[in-house]
């Protein structure tokens, strides 16, 4: 497992203290924060894609063709 060094300021120290109290250690708190942020990024990207697909007829047709190919649509 790799190690990450981060410079902190007072705001980050406060956040790390809270995360450590909630998740057991500073490392676990940082892991939680990074993975939570990454999950939010993926969800935001998926939402953006869904909105784009909902307004683009060509993309809708392509998605339907893919779903039919996969056997999840008629």
Secondary structure as GFF3:
##gff-version 3
##sequence-region A 1 74
A	DSSP	alpha_helix	10	23	.	.	.	ID=ss1
A	DSSP	alpha_helix	26	55	.	.	.	ID=ss2
A	DSSP	alpha_helix	57	70	.	.	.	ID=ss3
###
